[in-house]
Structure formats: structure tokens, C-alpha cells
Amino acid sequence: MAIRRFEEIESWQDARELTQGIFALSNNQSPQERHGALWEQLTRTAMSVMANSAEAFGRPSDAGFARFLGRAQGSILEVHSHLYIALDLGYLTQDQCEGLYRQSCMVSRKIGGLIQYLRRHRRPQRWGLSTDRPSTDDHGPAPDYRP
């Protein structure tokens, strides 16, 4: 089955859940901590995983798709680094840190699997005619992808 929308990519869906988890924990912080550099960067980095995965889908070649997925994987590593800082500063418990770390590793594995697939089945162009390209204009009603 062909993926027609970036919302159908499993790793994007999992990255969305990870981002929601990080935001939920940041909302439990005091306003001073929540608006500090660490939480802002951690939430931005988690959003970057989603954004780069979505942007990857819009690339016209498998090589471009894989390149942007690689950026998403880089952002996962940045999430890992920020999780350690949050743990060391006492913003996260060991269990919270481990849970988010495991979740982010799952996202990374799925992204890595998609990258490997794209490299093995590389096509120079993902779509031939401009009408074959996924449209950003009319996707119909927004899908319900609530976790």
C-alpha cells in the first residue's frame, strides 16, 4: 500500500506521540522552568522530528526523502542529549527519562528502517507528473490521528 499523506507514516505518528509526551511533562514544570532554554529546546527538537519527517515526504526523490529523514534522526539524538540534561537537573525522574528515551529510540528505529527501504528501492523521481505529486491544497477532511 502506497503512503499518500505524511500523516500515514508510522514514524511520524510515533514522533507525534513523543512530542505530546514531552509537552505534557513540560507543562508539569513551574512557569520559570517551562519557559527556560532547556524545555524550549527539548520541545522544539521533538517538533523538528515531526516537521522533518513531514517535509521528507514532500521531496520529489527518494534520495531527498531519505536526506530529510536523516535530519529527523539527528533531531532524535538531540532529544536524547536534552533528556540527559533534564534528568541531571532534576526536571525528570529516572522513569520519565527512560520512558521518553525508549519512545524516541523506537521512532529512530522506524525512521532508520524507512531510510534503508528508500536506499534499497531508490527511484530518481517519486512521481512523474506534477499531478501525481501529493497535493497540499485539498486533502479532504483532516484525518483523526489522535493517539
C-alpha positions as a Python dict, from the first residue, in 0.01 Angstrom:
ca = {
    (1, 'M'): (0, 0, 0),
    (2, 'A'): (142, 336, -102),
    (3, 'I'): (162, 615, 151),
    (4, 'R'): (-44, 906, 19),
    (5, 'R'): (-2, 1152, 310),
    (6, 'F'): (278, 1213, 555),
    (7, 'E'): (32, 1150, 841),
    (8, 'E'): (28, 785, 734),
    (9, 'I'): (400, 738, 807),
    (10, 'E'): (430, 533, 1127),
    (11, 'S'): (745, 707, 1243),
    (12, 'W'): (571, 1046, 1207),
    (13, 'Q'): (277, 919, 1414),
    (14, 'D'): (515, 790, 1682),
    (15, 'A'): (712, 1118, 1677),
    (16, 'R'): (384, 1298, 1734),
    (17, 'E'): (316, 1086, 2042),
    (18, 'L'): (671, 1152, 2166),
    (19, 'T'): (621, 1526, 2118),
    (20, 'Q'): (293, 1512, 2309),
    (21, 'G'): (466, 1330, 2594),
    (22, 'I'): (743, 1588, 2612),
    (23, 'F'): (493, 1875, 2610),
    (24, 'A'): (289, 1703, 2883),
    (25, 'L'): (596, 1679, 3106),
    (26, 'S'): (699, 2036, 3031),
    (27, 'N'): (352, 2154, 3135),
    (28, 'N'): (416, 1997, 3477),
    (29, 'Q'): (716, 2226, 3529),
    (30, 'S'): (699, 2562, 3700),
    (31, 'P'): (648, 2857, 3462),
    (32, 'Q'): (1011, 2961, 3509),
    (33, 'E'): (1141, 2614, 3426),
    (34, 'R'): (895, 2558, 3142),
    (35, 'H'): (997, 2878, 2967),
    (36, 'G'): (1366, 2819, 3023),
    (37, 'A'): (1606, 2729, 2745),
    (38, 'L'): (1608, 2354, 2817),
    (39, 'W'): (1235, 2288, 2785),
    (40, 'E'): (1200, 2524, 2491),
    (41, 'Q'): (1482, 2346, 2309),
    (42, 'L'): (1354, 1999, 2402),
    (43, 'T'): (1005, 2071, 2271),
    (44, 'R'): (1140, 2240, 1957),
    (45, 'T'): (1367, 1945, 1888),
    (46, 'A'): (1081, 1698, 1927),
    (47, 'M'): (871, 1909, 1689),
    (48, 'S'): (1164, 1909, 1447),
    (49, 'V'): (1148, 1529, 1426),
    (50, 'M'): (786, 1556, 1312),
    (51, 'A'): (849, 1851, 1080),
    (52, 'N'): (1149, 1695, 905),
    (53, 'S'): (958, 1369, 859),
    (54, 'A'): (667, 1557, 704),
    (55, 'E'): (898, 1766, 486),
    (56, 'A'): (1080, 1450, 377),
    (57, 'F'): (758, 1312, 235),
    (58, 'G'): (725, 1614, 9),
    (59, 'R'): (1066, 1564, -155),
    (60, 'P'): (1038, 1455, -519),
    (61, 'S'): (1313, 1190, -500),
    (62, 'D'): (1382, 901, -267),
    (63, 'A'): (1728, 1048, -204),
    (64, 'G'): (1571, 1374, -85),
    (65, 'F'): (1316, 1182, 121),
    (66, 'A'): (1597, 987, 290),
    (67, 'R'): (1807, 1301, 344),
    (68, 'F'): (1531, 1476, 539),
    (69, 'L'): (1459, 1159, 736),
    (70, 'G'): (1828, 1168, 830),
    (71, 'R'): (1771, 1516, 971),
    (72, 'A'): (1482, 1380, 1175),
    (73, 'Q'): (1714, 1110, 1314),
    (74, 'G'): (1966, 1378, 1406),
    (75, 'S'): (1694, 1558, 1598),
    (76, 'I'): (1619, 1236, 1788),
    (77, 'L'): (1982, 1232, 1907),
    (78, 'E'): (1940, 1591, 2019),
    (79, 'V'): (1628, 1487, 2214),
    (80, 'H'): (1838, 1219, 2385),
    (81, 'S'): (2100, 1473, 2487),
    (82, 'H'): (1837, 1711, 2627),
    (83, 'L'): (1673, 1427, 2819),
    (84, 'Y'): (2003, 1363, 2998),
    (85, 'I'): (2028, 1730, 3090),
    (86, 'A'): (1670, 1733, 3220),
    (87, 'L'): (1744, 1420, 3426),
    (88, 'D'): (2069, 1563, 3564),
    (89, 'L'): (1897, 1887, 3666),
    (90, 'G'): (1613, 1701, 3837),
    (91, 'Y'): (1340, 1806, 3592),
    (92, 'L'): (1270, 1443, 3505),
    (93, 'T'): (1266, 1130, 3716),
    (94, 'Q'): (1468, 830, 3602),
    (95, 'D'): (1146, 656, 3495),
    (96, 'Q'): (1025, 957, 3294),
    (97, 'C'): (1361, 991, 3122),
    (98, 'E'): (1381, 620, 3041),
    (99, 'G'): (1025, 617, 2906),
    (100, 'L'): (1086, 909, 2670),
    (101, 'Y'): (1426, 769, 2573),
    (102, 'R'): (1274, 430, 2481),
    (103, 'Q'): (995, 600, 2289),
    (104, 'S'): (1243, 813, 2095),
    (105, 'C'): (1457, 507, 2017),
    (106, 'M'): (1150, 339, 1868),
    (107, 'V'): (1091, 645, 1648),
    (108, 'S'): (1457, 640, 1542),
    (109, 'R'): (1442, 269, 1451),
    (110, 'K'): (1134, 323, 1236),
    (111, 'I'): (1290, 622, 1062),
    (112, 'G'): (1607, 419, 1007),
    (113, 'G'): (1405, 135, 857),
    (114, 'L'): (1233, 372, 618),
    (115, 'I'): (1568, 523, 517),
    (116, 'Q'): (1707, 176, 446),
    (117, 'Y'): (1399, 88, 240),
    (118, 'L'): (1434, 407, 37),
    (119, 'R'): (1802, 338, -28),
    (120, 'R'): (1737, -20, -140),
    (121, 'H'): (1446, 74, -365),
    (122, 'R'): (1577, 409, -485),
    (123, 'R'): (1390, 575, -767),
    (124, 'P'): (1520, 900, -915),
    (125, 'Q'): (1171, 1053, -906),
    (126, 'R'): (893, 959, -667),
    (127, 'W'): (628, 1092, -902),
    (128, 'G'): (631, 1152, -1274),
    (129, 'L'): (378, 1421, -1349),
    (130, 'S'): (309, 1722, -1134),
    (131, 'T'): (-45, 1590, -1087),
    (132, 'D'): (99, 1272, -931),
    (133, 'R'): (269, 1473, -659),
    (134, 'P'): (95, 1481, -320),
    (135, 'S'): (-116, 1794, -305),
    (136, 'T'): (-104, 2035, -16),
    (137, 'D'): (-423, 2205, -137),
    (138, 'D'): (-706, 1960, -90),
    (139, 'H'): (-654, 1653, 123),
    (140, 'G'): (-1020, 1631, 215),
    (141, 'P'): (-1120, 1635, 579),
    (142, 'A'): (-838, 1625, 828),
    (143, 'P'): (-772, 1268, 941),
    (144, 'D'): (-825, 1180, 1304),
    (145, 'Y'): (-484, 1064, 1419),
    (146, 'R'): (-536, 1109, 1790),
    (147, 'P'): (-321, 867, 1986),
}
